Amino acid sequence: MGVRPRKAERHFAPSSLATDFAWVYISRPMFGDAKLRKRVSDLEESLERIQHSFKQLQVEWTETYDKFRQLHWRVAKRAKQLEESTADSADVPTSPPGDQDVSGADVTGLTPQQIEAQRKILARRMRGRYPTQ
């Protein structure tokens, strides 16, 4: 008959954070409660802003990486084409620039009609300018 049952007690490990902050569970500050709540809400908002900024940065980085990867692929493809064309053109002798090819197209790749159209476009662009500009 002599032993009374004890109330349930919280047992924490000696080095846990719960023992360091056990006072929070035991007593509530009389006047600092509002300040603590405000600090916690400010910290939560700050964390949400940082997380949002980080997600935006991840999306931006992913888009930039995709653009870079696509550009790299294009450059590699173009280099491969140039390499193949130089290997093919090494067998065929080239004529000086401005010479006409058998098909009637200039070696630069423009037909006489395209050259004339280009000349007219350049003349329109040069209106009102001195030739040295």
Stockholm file with secondary structure:
# STOCKHOLM 1.0

chainA/1-133         MGVRPRKAERHFAPSSLATDFAWVYISRPMFGDAKLRKRVSDLEESLERIQHSFKQLQVEWTETYDKFRQLHWRVAKRAKQLEESTADSADVPTSPPGDQDVSGADVTGLTPQQIEAQRKILARRMRGRYPTQ
#=GR chainA/1-133 SS CCCCCCCCCCCCCTTSHHHHTHHHHHCCCSSSHHHHHHHHHHHHHHHHHHHHHHHHHHHHHHHHHHHHHHHHHHHHHHHHHHHHHHHHHTTSCCCCTTCBCTTSCBTTSCCHHHHHHHHHHHHHHTTTSCTTC
#=GC SS_cons         CCCCCCCCCCCCCTTSHHHHTHHHHHCCCSSSHHHHHHHHHHHHHHHHHHHHHHHHHHHHHHHHHHHHHHHHHHHHHHHHHHHHHHHHHTTSCCCCTTCBCTTSCBTTSCCHHHHHHHHHHHHHHTTTSCTTC
//
